[in-house]
Every structure is written in C-alpha cells, then in structure tokens.
Amino acid sequence: MKKYARRTPYRCQNVSRIVSARVSQEEYEILEERCQKAGISISMALRKGLIDQNVYIIPGLDDLSYQVAKIGININQIARALNSQQFSGAQEDVKKIQKDISEIKEVILQIYRKAV
C-alpha cells in the first residue's frame, strides 16, 4: 500500500462525492509518481488540479488544429522539394505560408481572448 502525507483537514471535511475517470496505465503511473513526489493522495491531486486551476474549453479549436496540421504537411512537402532542388519559385510559397501562419496566430489569439 502506498504511503502519502497526511491530508489537510480543511480540504477533506466535506468530501462525499465520488467522481471516476478512465486513464491509461502509463497515465496512471505518471499520476501516481507525481503524487508520491508531492506527498499527496491521487484524490487530492485531482481535486487541486480541477478546482485550483483554470480549465478552458475553446469551441472551434478542433477545426483550427486540423487546419494547422494541413499547413504543417504542406510545409514539409515544400521543404522536401527545396532540399531535392526540384522546386522553383519557393520564395513566393514561403511568403504565402508566413502570411497564413500570421493569420492563424491572430485567430488563435482572438479565440483565447474570447475564452478568457
């Protein structure tokens, strides 16, 4: 049985609800290791992480992530072509990519500002 530091009484006086979540074995081991190092129980760590930290749910972020991934694929294709010297006119494409990345950065900042 794992030994943890004594719980702080003020945090555990009204703890009566059970919340469960599934994690992988690797995630559980990381969580357990961090709790041991901190000297707290897993329950205490989860409560602190969920209550003491801000959690942001940003709508539209999945679509944005998809678009960024597509841009990354395009960048890799251009880099591969440049390295093999089969591509001319690369400067125009690089400028377009830089513009696209700037636009994406601005959209991300707008989404973040609305969420906060």
N, C-alpha and C positions, 0 to 999 in steps of 0.2 A: 504494500500500500504506500502511496506517495505521501510524503510529509510536506505540508505547506505551513507558512507562517500563520499565526493566529489572525483570524478575521477581525476587522474593526467592527465593534458592536453597532455603531450608528448605521452602518450600511446593511446590516443583516437583520435588524429588528422586525421589519415588515416584509421580509422576503417570503412570499407564499405562492407565487405563480410559477409554473414550470413552462419553459419555452425550449423546444428542441430544434436542432438543425442537423442536417447530414453533412459530414465533411469526409474528405478522402483520408486514408491512413497517413499520408505524408503531411497533410494539413493538420491533422490531429497531433502528430509528433512535434511539429513546429510549435503549435499552440501549447502543448504540454511542456516543451523545453523552455519556452519564454516564461510561462507561469512559474516554473521551478526557479528560474533565474531571478524573477521578480519576487518570489516568496509569497505568491497569492494563488488562490484556487482558480480553476478554469472558469467557474461561475462568476467569480469576482472580476476576472479579466474581461469576460464578455459583457458584464454589466457596465464596467468602466468604459469599455470601448464603444458601446452603443449609446450610453447616456452622456458621458463626458465629452464625446467627440461629435462634431457636426457631420451629418450624412447628407449628401446632396444627390438628388435624383434629377437628372437633367434630360428632359424629353428631346428627342432628335439626335441624341449622341450616337446611337447605333448607326444611323444613316451616315452621319459625319465620319464615323470610324471607317465605314465601308468605303466612302469616297477617298479618304486619306490612304487607305490600303491600295486602292486602284492607282492613285498617283505614285505611290511607292513602287508599284510594279512597273509603271511607265518609266520612272527614273532609272530603275535597274536595267530596263531594256535599252535606254539611251546610253547609259554608262557602258554596257556591254558592247554596243555598236561603236562607241567612241574608242574604246580600248582596242577593238579589232580594226579600226580605221576604215570602216565600211560606210561611214555616215558623214555626209557633208551638210553644212548649214546647221550645225549643232548650237551655235550661239543663239539663234532665234528660239530654238526649243528650250534652251536653258533659261532664257528671259521669260518665256511663257510659263515655265514651271515655277520660277521665282514669283511671278505675279500670282499664280494660282495658290501657292503656299501662303503668300501675304493675305490673300482673300480668306483662306481657310483660317488663318490665325485670327483675323478680325471677327469671323463668325463665331469661333470658339470663345473669344473674349466677350462678345455680345451675349452668348448663351450663359456664360459664367456670371456676368453682371446681373442677368435676369434671375438666376438661381439664388444669388446671394442677397 
